Amino acid sequence: MSAGAADTDELHHKLSGRSAGQTGNIRRLSTAAQKEPGLHRGESVKIALLAHEKRSVAVLASVFSLRLLGLFMLLPVLALYAERLDGATPTLIGIAVGAYGMTQAALQIPFGWLSDRIGRRPVILFGLSVFIVGSIVAAYADTIWGVVGGRALQGAGAISAALTAMLADRTRTDVRTRAMAFLGMSIGMSFMLSLVLGPVLNVWIGVAGMFWLSALLGVAAILMMLGLRERAPGEAAPVARAPGGFAIVLRDPALLRLYVGVLGLHLTITALFVAVPFALRDFAGLAEARHWVVYLLVIIISLVGTVALILTAERWRHGDRTLPIAIGLLSLALFGLGGLHASLWQIVALMVAYFAAFTFLEARLPAVLSQTAPEEHRGAAMGVFASAQFFGAFLGGGFAGSIMGWAGIGAVFAGAGAVALLWLLVALIPSRGTRDVSLPAG
């Protein structure tokens, strides 16, 4: 072989090697782009939950759902049951329905604060134990005051803030929104299931049996928590909130509107379930054993309206602009029930309108809050928001019972409609410094 040919071959090998090395580098970069969230081709890569995150989300969502199922499945049946107890008055019936909200509102923030100091799991286990005791007290009760006391103890196991904080502790920032969305969906499903399940279980085991079932659900939740490790791999210890958080989130006009809104929303739903069982039985002539059919129809049909509101919010790209529409629909449905509750189909149609708006608002208000609150004080804002929500449930029970004893069922619906109308007026008042809250793309 000539010297020139040899040099040519050597040059060819060097170039081939360099080309192969460059190809390998390109492949490695391509692989990195698929693995790393910051490297992508045209579209960001969806980050998967780790195994311990999936387990934490599943367990905590189940614990949340079991406890809420034990509370909410009594909503459709408790008013009619309480009517037959010794010492029952319309006001006390309403308080029995909403008593859990009073203690839950009062203890939500202290339990959240305590979980920052001694750990999430001890607080959650203690709260579930209190919930079990309250369920047993109510199961044994044969007077209205016994049921009020049992319901108040059920609410005293105020672990919502601790559970939410534990979920945040155990998930990375990149997947936390998805985890919270799953938690929200599980809560919504528990609520809808409880409305149908409550009247069915009432026929099979009675309200006292339902309280015993609530206690068993609490035991199941404790067993689930005991099976969850105290600290997930790589999980940091809880950190104290930024100083001055509550003072800041209580002065923010945009946040104050949301607190007022969730208080009004849960006032109306509790008032509704004080009055609707009596309207179905005494005006529409529907036996208690058939009430579940109404609730099932209402939930299924109302989802169409809820989806329509969601699509409207996405189309406008500003979800908070859809809030007045939903609040207005809520108010109109309640005023309609005030005057049109003698016919079964009138009740069903108006409840469909109410629940279409309620389900949308129940999901949308926390989302707006999480986007509006300053990041460093978001936990404090969530605590105040949850307390307002449960305090609204307590007010709704007492409010509905007092009005029902004084002016009848129609006045309960009309009064709840007036509360929703006041909320609408608050929502429509322009506020300086309100943040623009848009729905995420897609």
Stockholm file with secondary structure:
# STOCKHOLM 1.0

chainA/1-442         MSAGAADTDELHHKLSGRSAGQTGNIRRLSTAAQKEPGLHRGESVKIALLAHEKRSVAVLASVFSLRLLGLFMLLPVLALYAERLDGATPTLIGIAVGAYGMTQAALQIPFGWLSDRIGRRPVILFGLSVFIVGSIVAAYADTIWGVVGGRALQGAGAISAALTAMLADRTRTDVRTRAMAFLGMSIGMSFMLSLVLGPVLNVWIGVAGMFWLSALLGVAAILMMLGLRERAPGEAAPVARAPGGFAIVLRDPALLRLYVGVLGLHLTITALFVAVPFALRDFAGLAEARHWVVYLLVIIISLVGTVALILTAERWRHGDRTLPIAIGLLSLALFGLGGLHASLWQIVALMVAYFAAFTFLEARLPAVLSQTAPEEHRGAAMGVFASAQFFGAFLGGGFAGSIMGWAGIGAVFAGAGAVALLWLLVALIPSRGTRDVSLPAG
#=GR chainA/1-442 SS CCHHHHHHHHHHHHHHHHHHHHHHHHHHHHHHHHHCTTCCSSSCCCCCCCHHHHHHHHHHHHHHHHHHHHHHTTHHHHHHHHTTSBTCCHHHHHHHHHHHHHHHHHHHHHHHHHHHHHCHHHHHHHHHHHHHHHHHHHHHCCBHHHHHHHHHHHHHCCCHHHHHHHHHHTSCHHHHHHHHHHHHHHHHHHHHHHHHHHHHHHHHHHHHHHHHHHHHHHHHHHHHHHTSCSSCTTCCCCCCCCTTHHHHHTTCHHHHHHHHHHHHHHHHHHHHHHHHHHIIIIISCCCGGGHHHHHHHHHHHHHHHHHHHHHHHHHHSCGGGGHHHHHHHHHHHHHHHHHCCSSHHHHHHHHHHHHHHHHHHHHHHHHHHHHHSCGGGHHHHHHHHHHHHHHHHHHHHHHHHHHHHHHCHHHHHHHHHHHHHHHHHHHHSCCTTCCCCCCCCC
#=GC SS_cons         CCHHHHHHHHHHHHHHHHHHHHHHHHHHHHHHHHHCTTCCSSSCCCCCCCHHHHHHHHHHHHHHHHHHHHHHTTHHHHHHHHTTSBTCCHHHHHHHHHHHHHHHHHHHHHHHHHHHHHCHHHHHHHHHHHHHHHHHHHHHCCBHHHHHHHHHHHHHCCCHHHHHHHHHHTSCHHHHHHHHHHHHHHHHHHHHHHHHHHHHHHHHHHHHHHHHHHHHHHHHHHHHHHTSCSSCTTCCCCCCCCTTHHHHHTTCHHHHHHHHHHHHHHHHHHHHHHHHHHIIIIISCCCGGGHHHHHHHHHHHHHHHHHHHHHHHHHHSCGGGGHHHHHHHHHHHHHHHHHCCSSHHHHHHHHHHHHHHHHHHHHHHHHHHHHHSCGGGHHHHHHHHHHHHHHHHHHHHHHHHHHHHHHCHHHHHHHHHHHHHHHHHHHHSCCTTCCCCCCCCC
//
